[in-house]
Amino acid sequence: MGLRLVTDKEESFKAFEDFKENFSRGALVVKNLVGWQGGSGEFDVFVHKALPVWGVLLKKPPKSFNSPRFWLCFGAHLPAKKKMLSITVEINPPHEGVNKRLGDVLLKDDNGEVILAHTGKVGGGRKGIGAASFSQYWKAKTKIDLKSVVVPELGKEVIIMGHVKSQETIKKIAEFVRTVQDYKASWAGAD
C-alpha cells in the first residue's frame, strides 16, 4: 500500500470533518471539564461508553498551545466517573505542510482514502516516557491490532489508526488509548 502525507490545508480540513462526523456517530455528547498539563477547559465530549473511549475534536487547540494543528484528545475514563477528564493521548495532525514536532499525521492511500496515524510520541511528564519506549511497549506487551509504516518525509515510523471514515478506526483508537494508559501506568513506580 502506497501512502503519502496529506499536506494540503483544504484536504486536511475535509479529513478532520470526515473524522469528526465518523467519531460523533452513535456517541453521547456531554459538556465536561477536560484538563491537561498547564490548563483546562469545558468542551463537548463525544463518549462511546461501550468501548469505552471519549474524544474532544477541535479544528484548533486552545490558545495556550499556539500551534496550527487539529486538537483530537482522547481518554478512557468516562465522564460519569470523574469531574475533570484527563487526556490520555492526543492525535494532532498539522493543518498543512509537514511538522516533525507533532506526533501525528494524515496519510492518503492509493484509493484516495485518508488515514489517521500517530508517531507513538506520547507525553507523561516522567523520565523515560516517549516514542522509543512506547514503540517497544505496544509491540511487545499488547495484542493491539495496529500496523505501523515508515513515512519517508518524516523519517520515522507511524502507527496506523485507520481511515477517517471507518467505524473500525474508532475501535482501534479505543484500543490505542487503553494501551497508552497502561503504558503510562507501567511507569508509575519507575522512579
C-alpha positions as CSV (number, residue, x, y, z in Angstrom):
1,M,0.0,0.0,0.0
2,G,1.5,3.3,-1.1
3,L,0.9,6.2,1.4
4,R,1.6,9.9,1.0
5,L,1.4,12.7,3.6
6,V,-1.6,15.0,3.3
7,T,-0.1,18.4,3.4
8,D,-2.8,20.5,1.7
9,K,-4.9,22.6,4.1
10,E,-8.2,22.1,2.3
11,E,-7.7,18.4,2.2
12,S,-6.7,18.3,5.9
13,F,-9.8,20.2,7.0
14,K,-12.0,17.9,4.9
15,A,-10.4,14.9,6.6
16,F,-11.0,16.4,10.0
17,E,-14.7,17.0,9.2
18,D,-15.0,13.4,8.0
19,F,-13.3,12.0,11.1
20,K,-15.4,14.2,13.4
21,E,-18.6,13.0,11.7
22,N,-17.5,9.4,12.0
23,F,-16.4,9.7,15.7
24,S,-19.6,11.5,16.7
25,R,-21.9,8.9,15.1
26,G,-23.5,7.0,17.9
27,A,-21.7,8.9,20.6
28,L,-23.2,10.6,23.6
29,V,-22.3,14.3,23.7
30,V,-21.7,15.8,27.1
31,K,-20.2,19.1,28.3
32,N,-17.3,18.3,30.6
33,L,-14.2,19.8,32.0
34,V,-11.0,18.5,30.4
35,G,-7.6,19.1,31.9
36,W,-4.1,19.0,30.5
37,Q,-0.7,20.0,31.8
38,G,-0.9,23.7,32.4
39,G,-4.6,24.2,31.7
40,S,-8.2,23.1,31.5
41,G,-11.4,24.0,29.7
42,E,-15.0,22.9,29.2
43,F,-15.7,21.2,25.9
44,D,-18.2,19.0,24.0
45,V,-17.0,15.5,24.8
46,F,-18.0,12.6,22.4
47,V,-18.5,9.5,24.6
48,H,-18.6,5.9,23.3
49,K,-19.5,4.0,26.5
50,A,-19.3,0.5,25.1
51,L,-15.7,0.9,24.0
52,P,-15.1,2.8,26.4
53,V,-13.5,5.9,25.0
54,W,-14.2,9.7,24.8
55,G,-12.9,12.3,22.5
56,V,-12.7,16.1,22.1
57,L,-12.4,17.0,18.5
58,L,-11.5,20.6,17.6
59,K,-10.2,22.3,14.5
60,K,-7.6,24.1,16.6
61,P,-6.3,23.7,20.2
62,P,-6.9,26.2,23.0
63,K,-4.9,29.4,22.6
64,S,-2.3,28.4,25.1
65,F,-1.0,25.8,22.6
66,N,-0.4,28.4,19.8
67,S,0.1,25.8,17.0
68,P,-1.7,25.4,13.6
69,R,-2.9,21.8,14.2
70,F,-6.1,19.9,14.9
71,W,-6.7,19.0,18.5
72,L,-8.0,15.5,18.9
73,C,-7.8,14.4,22.6
74,F,-8.8,11.0,23.9
75,G,-9.3,9.3,27.2
76,A,-10.7,6.1,28.7
77,H,-12.1,7.5,32.0
78,L,-15.8,8.1,31.2
79,P,-17.3,11.5,32.3
80,A,-19.8,9.9,34.7
81,K,-16.9,8.7,36.9
82,K,-14.8,11.8,37.1
83,K,-15.4,15.5,37.4
84,M,-12.4,16.6,35.3
85,L,-11.3,14.3,32.5
86,S,-7.6,13.8,31.9
87,I,-6.3,13.4,28.4
88,T,-4.6,10.0,27.9
89,V,-3.3,10.7,24.4
90,E,-3.7,13.3,21.6
91,I,-3.7,12.8,17.9
92,N,-2.9,16.2,16.5
93,P,-2.0,16.4,12.8
94,P,-0.9,19.7,11.3
95,H,-3.4,21.9,9.4
96,E,-1.0,21.9,6.4
97,G,2.6,21.1,5.4
98,V,4.9,18.8,7.4
99,N,5.5,19.4,11.1
100,K,8.0,16.9,12.5
101,R,7.5,18.2,16.0
102,L,3.9,17.0,16.1
103,G,3.2,13.4,16.9
104,D,0.6,12.8,14.2
105,V,-0.2,12.9,10.5
106,L,-2.8,12.4,7.9
107,L,-1.9,10.0,5.1
108,K,-3.7,9.2,1.8
109,D,-3.7,5.7,0.4
110,D,-3.7,4.5,-3.2
111,N,-7.5,4.6,-3.2
112,G,-7.6,8.3,-2.2
113,E,-8.8,7.4,1.4
114,V,-7.4,9.5,4.2
115,I,-5.8,7.7,7.2
116,L,-5.2,9.0,10.7
117,A,-1.8,8.0,12.1
118,H,0.3,8.5,15.3
119,T,4.0,8.5,15.7
120,G,3.9,7.0,19.1
121,K,5.1,10.2,20.6
122,V,3.4,10.2,24.0
123,G,4.0,12.5,26.9
124,G,3.5,11.8,30.5
125,G,5.8,14.1,32.5
126,R,8.1,11.3,33.6
127,K,11.7,10.5,32.5
128,G,11.7,7.6,30.0
129,I,8.2,8.1,28.7
130,G,8.5,8.7,24.9
131,A,8.2,7.4,21.4
132,A,11.0,4.8,21.6
133,S,9.9,3.1,24.8
134,F,6.2,3.3,23.8
135,S,7.0,1.6,20.5
136,Q,8.7,-1.2,22.3
137,Y,5.9,-1.5,24.8
138,W,3.0,-1.7,22.3
139,K,4.8,-4.2,20.0
140,A,5.9,-6.5,22.8
141,K,3.3,-6.3,25.6
142,T,0.0,-5.9,23.9
143,K,-2.3,-7.6,21.4
144,I,-3.4,-4.4,19.9
145,D,-4.2,-4.8,16.2
146,L,-2.4,-1.8,14.8
147,K,0.1,-1.7,11.9
148,S,3.0,0.7,11.5
149,V,4.7,2.1,8.4
150,V,7.7,4.3,7.9
151,V,6.9,7.7,6.3
152,P,10.0,8.8,4.4
153,E,9.0,12.5,4.6
154,L,9.1,12.3,8.4
155,G,12.0,9.8,8.6
156,K,10.0,7.8,11.2
157,E,7.5,5.1,11.8
158,V,3.8,5.9,12.3
159,I,1.1,3.7,13.8
160,I,-1.9,3.5,11.6
161,M,-5.2,4.2,13.4
162,G,-7.3,3.7,10.3
163,H,-9.4,5.5,7.6
164,V,-11.1,8.7,8.9
165,K,-14.5,7.5,7.7
166,S,-14.3,4.0,9.1
167,Q,-16.1,2.9,12.3
168,E,-13.3,0.3,12.8
169,T,-11.0,3.3,13.4
170,I,-12.9,4.3,16.5
171,K,-12.4,0.8,17.9
172,K,-8.7,0.9,17.1
173,I,-8.4,4.4,18.7
174,A,-10.1,3.0,21.9
175,E,-7.6,0.1,21.9
176,F,-4.7,2.6,21.4
177,V,-6.0,4.8,24.2
178,R,-6.1,1.9,26.6
179,T,-2.6,0.8,25.5
180,V,-1.2,4.3,26.2
181,Q,-3.0,4.4,29.5
182,D,-1.4,1.0,30.5
183,Y,2.0,2.1,29.2
184,K,1.9,5.3,31.3
185,A,0.7,3.3,34.4
186,S,3.7,0.9,33.9
187,W,6.0,3.9,34.5
188,A,4.2,4.9,37.7
189,G,6.7,3.2,40.0
190,A,9.7,3.6,37.7
191,D,11.3,6.5,39.6
